[in-house]
């Protein structure tokens, strides 16, 4: 309902979908680089950062959110 109309094909939910392109290394302020599987990390707190996207698609998202 949100991502498809905006054609955000590189945006995905890390706990439920496989990466569909290059993803930066995960980083935690306490432990540094995270090496645990994506599903275990994102399923613990999906609402607080479980959606991954490219910079271009994030710009598209904020443009639609704030100016449409």
C-alpha positions in Angstrom: 0.0 0.0 0.0 2.9 2.4 0.5 6.1 1.1 -1.1 4.6 -0.2 -4.4 2.9 3.1 -5.5 6.1 4.9 -4.8 8.1 2.3 -6.8 10.4 1.7 -3.9 11.8 -1.7 -5.1 15.0 -1.6 -3.1 13.2 -1.1 0.2 12.5 -4.1 2.3 11.7 -5.3 5.9 14.8 -7.1 7.1 13.0 -9.6 9.4 10.6 -10.9 6.7 12.3 -10.3 3.3 15.7 -11.3 1.9 18.0 -8.4 1.0 17.3 -7.4 -2.6 20.6 -5.5 -3.2 23.7 -4.5 -1.4 23.2 -3.7 2.3 25.7 -1.9 4.5 27.2 -3.7 7.5 24.9 -3.5 10.5 26.3 -1.4 13.4 25.4 -1.2 17.0 26.6 1.7 19.2 27.4 -0.7 22.1 28.9 -3.7 20.3 30.2 -2.4 17.0 29.6 -4.4 13.8 26.8 -6.9 14.2 27.3 -10.4 12.8 24.1 -12.1 13.9 21.6 -13.2 11.3 19.4 -10.3 10.0 16.2 -12.1 11.0 17.2 -12.4 14.7 18.3 -8.8 14.9 15.3 -7.2 13.2 12.6 -9.4 14.6 13.5 -8.3 18.1 12.6 -4.7 17.2 11.1 -4.4 13.8 9.4 -1.1 14.4 12.6 0.6 15.5 14.6 0.3 12.3 13.7 -3.0 10.6 13.1 -1.4 7.2 16.1 -1.0 5.0 16.3 1.2 2.0 18.6 3.1 -0.3 19.3 6.8 0.1 17.5 7.6 -3.1 14.4 5.8 -2.0 14.5 7.4 1.4 14.5 10.8 -0.3 11.5 9.6 -2.4 9.7 8.5 0.9 10.3 11.8 2.7 9.2 13.8 -0.4 5.9 11.8 -0.6 5.4 12.0 3.2 6.0 15.8 3.6 5.0 17.3 0.3 2.2 15.1 -1.2 
